[in-house]
Every structure is written in C-alpha cells, then in structure tokens.
Amino acid sequence: MELELQDFAPPAQALFLSAPWTAKRLLFLTLPAGWVGKRHPSPKRQVAFCLSGSISVEAGDGERREIGPGGIWLMEDVAGTGHSTRVTSPGECRLAVVQLD
C-alpha cells in the first residue's frame, strides 16, 4: 500500500497517509480460547485488526499466517473455499473488523 506525506489534521505535523477506502460497517469480535472456525469464505470483503490474543489463519492455497496484537489483514476470499481460523493464544482473541463496500 502506498503512503504519501500529507497534512491530515493541521496544525499537527504532516504524516504518511494512504488513499481512502469506503467502509460500510465496523464490528468487534471476541473469539474464546480454543475457538476454531472451519474453512469458510469471508462474509464480506473486510479488513481485520487484532487487538489482543492471537490467531492462525490458513488461506485456501495452504498459506498460513500467525496474527497477534497489532496485526492487520485484508480478507477478500468472499467466494471459493475461503480460509480456516483458530485461536492460538491461551486466552481469547479480540478483533476489530471493518467491512468494505
């Protein structure tokens, strides 16, 4: 993603900013310790932000990612085999999800 130095909130100092994306909804999810989401497509095109805990996400092509606090990922697999998810932290995993147009 390209970022460009811009004045975002003058008089605050300029910062690096992306082009805007149009969003529809903001959701918060809590996945309990041990939660497993069998392979499924994303319900919407969305961006997820891991707030606490950690999860493992396996894409349809077998690529696996471990995501912890501060991790951000784009989910565009709204068709096909989708992905599987499981909580890997000893406690719950909290996410913020922004659903896109």
C-alpha positions in Angstrom: 0.0 0.0 0.0 1.4 3.4 -1.0 1.6 6.1 1.6 2.1 9.8 0.8 3.2 12.6 3.2 0.1 14.8 3.7 -1.4 17.3 6.1 -4.1 15.2 7.8 -5.0 17.2 10.9 -3.5 20.7 10.8 -1.8 22.2 12.7 -0.4 18.7 13.6 2.7 17.7 11.7 2.2 16.0 8.3 2.1 12.2 8.3 2.1 9.4 5.8 -1.4 8.6 4.6 -3.0 6.1 2.2 -5.8 6.8 -0.2 -9.2 6.4 1.5 -11.3 3.2 1.3 -15.0 3.3 1.6 -16.3 1.3 4.6 -19.8 0.1 5.4 -19.6 -1.3 9.0 -17.3 -1.6 12.0 -17.6 -4.7 14.1 -15.9 -6.0 17.2 -15.4 -9.8 17.7 -14.3 -11.8 20.7 -13.1 -15.4 19.9 -12.8 -17.5 23.0 -9.7 -19.5 23.8 -9.7 -22.7 21.7 -12.2 -21.4 19.1 -11.9 -23.0 15.7 -13.6 -21.7 12.5 -13.8 -24.5 9.9 -13.0 -23.5 6.3 -15.4 -20.8 5.2 -15.4 -17.7 2.9 -15.4 -14.2 4.4 -18.9 -12.9 4.7 -17.8 -9.6 3.2 -14.7 -8.0 1.8 -13.1 -6.8 5.1 -10.0 -5.7 7.0 -9.4 -7.2 10.4 -7.3 -5.7 13.2 -6.1 -8.0 16.0 -6.5 -6.1 19.3 -5.4 -8.8 21.7 -4.7 -12.5 21.7 -3.5 -14.4 18.6 -4.9 -16.5 15.8 -3.7 -18.7 13.0 -5.4 -18.1 9.6 -4.9 -20.7 6.8 -5.9 -19.5 3.3 -7.4 -21.7 0.6 -4.0 -22.2 -1.0 -2.5 -23.5 2.2 -0.6 -20.3 3.2 -0.8 -19.9 7.0 -0.3 -16.7 8.9 0.1 -16.2 12.7 -1.5 -12.9 13.7 -1.1 -11.2 17.0 -1.8 -7.8 18.6 -1.3 -5.1 16.0 -1.7 -7.4 13.1 -3.8 -6.2 10.2 -5.0 -8.2 7.2 -7.3 -7.9 4.2 -9.9 -10.7 3.7 -11.1 -10.8 0.1 -12.0 -14.5 -0.1 -15.7 -14.0 -0.4 -16.1 -16.9 -2.8 -14.4 -20.3 -3.2 -13.0 -22.4 -0.4 -12.2 -19.5 1.9 -10.0 -19.8 5.0 -9.9 -21.5 8.3 -9.1 -19.8 11.6 -8.2 -20.9 15.1 -7.3 -19.0 18.3 -3.7 -19.8 19.3 -3.4 -17.6 22.4 -4.1 -19.1 25.8 -6.9 -16.6 26.2 -9.5 -15.0 24.0 -8.7 -13.1 20.8 -10.3 -9.7 20.2 -10.7 -8.3 16.7 -12.0 -5.1 15.1 -13.3 -5.7 11.6 -14.1 -3.0 9.0 -16.4 -4.3 6.3 -15.8 -2.6 2.9 -18.1 -1.7 0.0 
